[in-house]
Amino acid sequence: MATNKVNIRNKRAFFDYEIIDKFVAGIQLTGTEIKSIRNGRAGLVDSFCYFKKGELWVKGMNIAEYFYGTFNNHAPDRERKLLLTKKELLKLERKTKESGLTIVPLRMFLNERGYAKLEIALAQGKKKHDKRETIKERDTKRELERIRKNF
């Protein structure tokens, strides 16, 4: 099966959070949602994950309505259940409760079988001075690359 090159990223997460650990989770979707994702019409900005009754849910993830979906269309901003192993769920729940970490989605992609997957990360929020430090590092790295290309 030929897969599309769907790679929807949450660029804001790398700026606002320090990434500690990454996981790949499946997403429970309806028919029109997966069709919209295959068309690349989804967004991860301002989305986050939380636990409800021992299950991991993602909130704020926007999947646009499918153009050809009639009355069967989905709600774009509904909460979606994430599918992880029980061991991974327990580890994530323990870490978020004890140390004040959060779970943020980093990117959504289609695997080789055509299933939509969500890469999530255990992350810690950056302070304002940490964000400034990240900007400085990025700018110096960019300057060094320019200097190397000129010589």
C-alpha positions as CSV (number, residue, x, y, z in Angstrom):
1,M,0.0,0.0,0.0
2,A,1.4,3.4,-1.0
3,T,1.4,5.8,1.9
4,N,1.1,9.5,1.5
5,K,3.8,11.7,3.0
6,V,1.7,13.0,5.8
7,N,3.8,14.6,8.5
8,I,1.9,17.2,10.6
9,R,4.2,18.8,13.1
10,N,3.7,20.9,16.3
11,K,6.6,23.3,16.0
12,R,5.4,25.3,19.0
13,A,5.9,22.4,21.3
14,F,9.7,22.4,20.7
15,F,9.8,26.1,21.6
16,D,7.6,26.0,24.7
17,Y,8.7,22.6,26.2
18,E,11.9,20.7,27.0
19,I,11.3,17.2,25.6
20,I,12.2,14.4,28.0
21,D,10.9,11.2,26.5
22,K,9.0,10.3,23.3
23,F,6.3,7.7,22.6
24,V,4.3,6.7,19.5
25,A,0.6,6.2,20.1
26,G,-2.3,5.1,17.9
27,I,-5.4,7.3,17.6
28,Q,-9.0,6.2,17.7
29,L,-10.5,7.8,14.7
30,T,-13.7,7.7,12.6
31,G,-13.9,7.3,8.8
32,T,-14.0,10.9,7.8
33,E,-11.2,11.8,10.2
34,I,-8.7,9.5,8.6
35,K,-9.7,10.8,5.2
36,S,-9.0,14.4,6.3
37,I,-5.7,13.4,7.8
38,R,-4.7,11.7,4.5
39,N,-5.4,15.0,2.8
40,G,-3.1,16.8,5.3
41,R,-5.9,18.8,6.9
42,A,-5.1,18.5,10.6
43,G,-3.4,20.7,13.2
44,L,-1.7,20.1,16.5
45,V,-1.2,23.7,17.7
46,D,-2.5,24.2,21.3
47,S,-3.2,20.5,21.8
48,F,-2.4,18.6,24.9
49,C,-2.9,15.1,26.4
50,Y,-4.5,14.2,29.7
51,F,-5.7,11.2,31.7
52,K,-9.3,10.4,32.3
53,K,-10.2,7.1,34.1
54,G,-6.8,5.5,33.3
55,E,-7.0,6.3,29.6
56,L,-5.0,8.9,27.7
57,W,-7.0,11.5,25.6
58,V,-5.8,14.3,23.4
59,K,-7.7,17.6,23.4
60,G,-7.3,20.6,21.1
61,M,-6.2,18.6,18.1
62,N,-8.1,20.0,15.1
63,I,-9.0,17.7,12.2
64,A,-10.9,19.6,9.5
65,E,-14.2,18.2,8.3
66,Y,-14.0,16.0,5.3
67,F,-15.2,17.8,2.2
68,Y,-17.2,14.9,0.8
69,G,-18.5,13.7,4.2
70,T,-22.2,14.4,4.3
71,F,-24.2,14.1,7.5
72,N,-21.7,11.5,8.7
73,N,-19.0,14.1,9.2
74,H,-17.1,14.4,12.5
75,A,-16.7,17.2,14.9
76,P,-13.4,18.9,14.2
77,D,-12.3,19.6,17.8
78,R,-13.6,16.5,19.6
79,E,-11.4,14.7,22.1
80,R,-9.7,11.6,20.8
81,K,-8.5,8.5,22.7
82,L,-4.8,7.6,22.3
83,L,-3.9,3.9,22.2
84,L,-0.8,2.9,24.2
85,T,0.3,-0.3,26.0
86,K,-0.8,-0.5,29.7
87,K,2.9,-0.3,30.7
88,E,3.4,2.9,28.8
89,L,0.2,4.4,30.2
90,L,1.2,3.6,33.8
91,K,4.6,5.1,33.3
92,L,3.2,8.3,31.8
93,E,0.5,8.7,34.4
94,R,3.1,8.2,37.2
95,K,5.5,10.8,35.7
96,T,2.8,13.4,35.2
97,K,1.4,13.1,38.7
98,E,4.6,13.1,40.7
99,S,6.9,15.6,38.9
100,G,4.7,18.1,37.3
101,L,5.5,17.1,33.7
102,T,3.0,17.3,30.9
103,I,2.3,15.3,27.7
104,V,2.3,17.2,24.4
105,P,1.8,15.9,20.8
106,L,4.8,16.5,18.6
107,R,3.7,15.2,15.2
108,M,1.1,13.1,13.4
109,F,2.0,10.7,10.6
110,L,0.8,7.7,8.7
111,N,2.8,4.5,9.3
112,E,3.6,2.0,6.5
113,R,0.2,0.3,6.9
114,G,-1.7,3.5,6.5
115,Y,-2.7,4.0,10.2
116,A,-2.5,7.4,11.7
117,K,0.0,7.7,14.6
118,L,0.7,10.5,17.0
119,E,4.1,11.0,18.4
120,I,3.7,12.4,22.0
121,A,6.4,13.5,24.4
122,L,6.8,13.8,28.1
123,A,7.8,17.4,28.5
124,Q,8.6,20.1,31.0
125,G,7.6,23.7,30.4
126,K,10.4,26.2,29.7
127,K,10.7,29.5,31.5
128,K,11.0,32.8,29.6
129,H,14.8,32.9,30.0
130,D,15.1,29.3,28.7
131,K,13.2,30.3,25.6
132,R,15.6,33.3,25.1
133,E,18.5,30.9,25.4
134,T,17.0,28.6,22.8
135,I,16.7,31.5,20.4
136,K,20.3,32.6,21.0
137,E,21.6,29.0,20.3
138,R,19.5,28.8,17.1
139,D,20.9,32.2,15.9
140,T,24.5,31.3,16.6
141,K,24.1,27.9,14.9
142,R,22.7,29.7,11.9
143,E,25.6,32.2,11.8
144,L,28.1,29.4,12.0
145,E,26.5,27.6,9.1
146,R,26.7,30.9,7.0
147,I,30.3,31.3,7.8
148,R,31.1,27.7,6.9
149,K,29.3,28.0,3.6
150,N,31.3,31.2,2.7
151,F,34.7,29.5,3.2
